[in-house]
């Protein structure tokens, strides 16, 4: 018998303030941050001892011991210990992907409720040693007596074995960082420095206004003595941003990406509760918005496509499937990995050549109203703990729609590895 898909409701979400790495959360790992946001949802929605269908939680940078991060975190959150958990990763799209995973299970009737979450730290990073030292340590562990262990430890030893390897942000296929790739995109799409700085300035101003208006009061919960994102610079200006030197192209004289118009390395976590209409009604929980549809796409960045351009493809497919135009949205929550990346995306949708040759469209998708873009600021001002950003965007957009009382919103996240995750929320 054919099943009817259920509507997937976004009940609400929370996050801790995002903080620049090696500051407020320098000694807090993914586990501690994850427990905090999961526990906050439990408190807010009365979920003590409640069994949910799934907790999908991910982290991009994590220790080997965190292989079961989602399950371990939920066991300390107050949820029923019979709640399953899955640990995921799709780079910067991780927690938006988790909302899709949980949403799809709700829509098909497999579960009735679940949490999508993400946490990331660039302070508590795993440090890896080379293959020779790894094999030496294993040999020491296998050795039986102390004499054999000593021999395994000293035979052929070289101090070079002790040199550690730190996590990097370079793409394995190209050896280039995300910022270096984005510099190439900025040159291809003729995105100038002033436009990037202007977008960054707007992001800070909008986020500062969101805090001042009280919009963030129930979205951001205090943690470790921090009440708002410590990357936020409400007093910045175009003059201050103009003083910053290029961060990724320091030699050509043409670099336009700086520390001011790129996201800072940061720590943080976010989580969102999703449920079927029946489950929400039984618990007397209002639905802020409905998850209508989602799409994931990838680009061939190794052979010339822009690393962060996959959302242009994903959005085009999503619009076509839902019979919508790019202009049919009240809010656009576009992750600001770099100001240049957002501007490249917008320009690509306006380009007849790109939309025809890459997206297979007969006409460009067109422009969006700048007043509807990231209306409460985004990653340039909040920071970007990789796996946490998607849940932040879902929670923000759901509240925006709830406050408006109607409407539709588009979420777009670019990711490392040349992928893009996008979704539609509506009310």
N, C-alpha and C positions, 0 to 999 in steps of 0.2 A: 504494500500500500504506500502511495506517495506521501511523504511528510510535508507539512507546511512549515516553512521557516519561521521561527519566532523573532520578534523584534528584540534587539540588544540595547539595553539601556545603560547609560553612563550615570551612575548614582552620584559620584563625586570623587575628587582626588586630593591628595596632599603631597607636600614635599618639605624637606628641610631647606633652609637657605643654602644656596650654592656658594661655595667658598673657593678662593684661589688656592691652588695646591700649596702644601707646606705652610698653611696658616692655621685656622681654627680646628680643622679636622686632621691635622698632620698625624695624630696618633690614633685615628679612628679608621678602621678598615671597612670593607663592604658589608661585613656581617653586622657591625654596630649600626651603620646607617640604614641598612635594610630593615632591621628589627624596629628601628625608630619609626619609619614611615608605615610599616605594616601595623605596628601597634597603635599608631595614631588613627588609622582607619578603623581598627577594632573598637577603639574608644568612641570615635565619632558616631559610628553606626550601630553600636550595641552588638558587637559580634563576638563577645567573650564566650568561648566554648562552642561556637557555631562551626559546623562543618561546611566549608565551601567546596565547590566542585574542582577548583584548580587555583593554585597560585603560580603564575608564570613570572619569574623574576630573573633578570640577567645582569651580567657585568662583562665589560670588554676586557679590562685589566684586572686579573684576579690571580690569587695564589693557587697552586695545585690542590691545596687542602680545601679550597672553596668549590670543589667539583659539585657538591650538593648544596650550594648556597641557598637556593629557594626553600628547600625543605627544612634546612637547619634554622633559617631565619623565621619561618612561619611557626616552628615549634616553640620559639621564644616570644611570639607576638600576642598570644592570648587566644588565637584561633583553636578550634578543636584539633587535637593531634591526629585525627583521622583525615585531615585535609591533605590532599596530595600536592606536591610541588615539583616544578620543572625548571631547571636552570638553563638559560638560553643566551645566545649572543648573535646579533647581526650588526655589529659596530654601532654607529650612532642611531640606527633605527630600532635598536633592541626592544625598548619598552613599548614603542608603537606597534611593533610586530607582536609583542606579547598581548596587547589589546586585541589584535586581530585573532591570535590563537584562542584566547579566552572567548572572544565574541563569536567565532565560528562554532565553538563547542556549545555555546548557549543557543545560537541560531538553529542548530540541528537537533537540539533537545538532549544532547549528551550530558550537559550539566545545566544548572539553573543560575549559578552565580560564581564569580571568581575575581581574582585580583591580578592586574597587570602592573608590573613594577620593574624598576631598574636602579642600579647603583653603580657608581664608578669613583675610583680614586686614582689620582696621579701622584699622590703622596706615598701611599703604602704600596709600592710596586714590587713585583717579584724580581729578584736578582738571580740570574742564571749563570752557572759556571760552564766551562767548556767540556767537550766530550772526554778529553783525557782525564780530567779530574773526576768526572762522573764515574768513569770506569774504575778509577783508582779507589774511590769510596765504596763502590760495589764489591771490589776485590777484598778490601779491608773487612767489609761486612761478612763476606763468605768465609774468610780465613778462620780457622778453628782456635788455635792457641795464640798467645801474645807474640811469640816469635814470628809466626806466619803473618800476623797482622802488621808487625813492624816492618817485615820485609816487603809486604804489599804497599805499605805507606811510603817507603823510601826508595824502592827500586826504580831507577831511571827518573827520579823526580826532578822537575824543573820549576822554578818560581813562576814562570810564565803561565803555568796551569792555574794559578790563583787569580788571574785577571778575570773580573766578572763581566757579564754582558747585561746591559740594562734594556728594558723595553723601549722600542723605538716607534716612531709614527710614520716611517717610510713604507711605501708600498713595496712588497717583496718583488713584484714583477718589474718594477721600474727603478727601484732604489731612490725614488723621489718622495719627498714629504708631501702631505696634503696641501700645504701652503705653496710649495713649488708647483704642484699641478695647477692650483688655483691661479697662480701668476700667469701661467700659460693661457688659461681660460680668459683671464682679464685682458690679455693682449689680443686674443682672437676676437673677442666681442667688443673691444675698444671701450673698456670700462676704466674711466680715469680715477685718479686718486681722490679728487675732490668729491666725486659722487659717492665713493666708498666711505669717506669720512663723514659725509652728511648723513648717510644711512645709519652709521654707528652712533652719531650724536643723537639722532631721533630715537634710537633704541634706548639709550640711557635716559633721555627726557621722558619717554613714555613709561618706562618702568618706575622712575621716580614718582611720576604722577599717579601710577597705579598704587604704589605704597601710600602716598599722601591721601588718596581718596578712600582708602580702606578696602579696595578691591582685593588686595593680597591677604587680608587678615585671616581668612579661613583656608587659604591655599597654602600658605607658608607657616609652618609651625616652628617655634624657637628650638634651637638645639645647640648645646655647648656654649650657651651665653650669646649666641648670634640670632638676631631677629630678622635680618634682611641680607640679601646677597652682598657679600663684601667686595664683589667685583664692580658693583654699581658705582658710577661716578656722576652724580647729578650736577656737579660743578664743571664738567668738562666743556670744551668749546671747540669750534673749528680751528681757532688759533693754537690751542694746546695740541689738538690732534695733528696739526700740520708740522709740529716740531719733531714728531717721531720718525725715526729712520726706517727704511724698508727692513722687514724681518726675514724674508726668504730669498730675495734677489738683492744681494748687497754689493754686487760687483758691476752689473751692466749699466747702472745709472738710470734704469727704467723701472725699477721695482715700485709697486704701488701698494702692496699689502704690508701693513704695520701691526704692531702690538695693539694699536687702538682700533683698527677695523677688522681684526681677527679675534676669534674667541680665545680666551685665556685657558690654560690648563687648570682644571678645577675638580673639586670633590663634591659629591652630593648624591641624593637619592630621591625618588618620587614614586608614588603608587596611586592607582585608580581602581575603584570598585565598579564592576560591571555585573548586570543581572538581567534576567528575563522580567517581563512586565508582571507576571504572576508572582514571582518571588518578591519583587519590590513592593507590590500591593499588600501581600501578606505581612510584610514587616513594616508597612506604613512608611516607606522610604520614597520620597519624590524622585522621579527621573529627571535629571537635568537636560539630557539630550539623548538622541538615538544614534548608534553607529550604523550608518546606512550601507557603506561598502568600502573596500580598500583594494589596493593594488601594489605590487612590488615589481620593479623592473631593474635591468642592469645594462651597462654600456660597455663597449669594447675600448676601454681607456688605454690598453696596452698598444693598440694600433691607431691611436690618434683622437679618439673621442675624449671630451672633457671628463675628468674623473668624477666630478660632482654634478653631472648633467642628467643623471638617470631619472630624477623626479620629473623632468620635462616629458619623458616618455611615459612614465607611470600615470601622470595626471591626464595626458591625452587619452590613454586607454580607459581610464576611470570615467572620464567625461563621456566618451563614446558609449560605454556600456550603460550609463545611466541617463543618456539622452539630455545631457546638460551642456551649457556653454561655460566658458571660464568666468564669465561675468555673473553667473547665477549664484553668487555667494555673498553673504553679509560680512563674513570674516575670513581672512586668509592668515593661517599660522604657518609661516615658512621659516624653518630652522635656519638661523644665521651662523652657519659654520664660519663663513667669511662674508663681509659685506659684498665683495666682488661676486661670490657664488650666487647670492640672491639676485643681484643685478644681471648676471649672465642668464639666469633662469627666466627672469621677466623679459629680457630682450629676445631670448630664443622664442618665447611664445608669441612675440610680436613680429617675428621674422617670417615672411612668406616663404623664403627659400628653405629655412630650417624646417618649418612645419610641413612643407611639401616633400622635401628630399629625405628628411630623417623620420618625421612622424607620419608620413603618408597622407597628409591632409590636403584638401583642395584650397583651403584658406588658412591664414594664421589664426591661432587661438585668440590673439588680441591682447589688449592691456587690461589691467585691473585698477580699481580705484585705490590710490595710495592711502587714502584715509581709512581703508578697511584692512590694511596690511599690518600685522603684528601690533594691534592697537594698544597693548599693554607692555610693549617692549618684548625683546626675545633674547636669543643666546649671546649676542654681543654684550648685553648688559647683565644678564643673569649669570652667565658662565655656561659651560657645557660639559657636565660630567656625562660622558658618552652615552651610557645605557640609560640614564635618567631622563634625557631630554624628551623622548617620545611621550612618556607619561605626564611630564610637565605640560606639554602642548595639549594633550587630551583633556586634562583637568582644567586648563585655562580656557580652552574653547568651549567646553561643556558649560562652564560658569557664564561665559559671555552670552551663549545662546539662552541659558536659563534667565539671565537678567533681562535680555531683550524680549523674552517670551515667545519668540518664534524665529525662524530663519534657518540658514544653512551655512556651514563652515568647512573649509578645506585645510587639511594638515599636509605638509610636505616636508620630508626629511631626506637629505642626502647622506650617504654613508661612505666610509672607506671601502675600498674594493670595487668602486664604481657602481654602487647600487642606490636605489631610491625607494622609500616606503611612503605611501600617501593614503589618506583616508578622508571620508566625508562624514561629518556629524550634522544632524539636523534636529529641529524641534518644531 
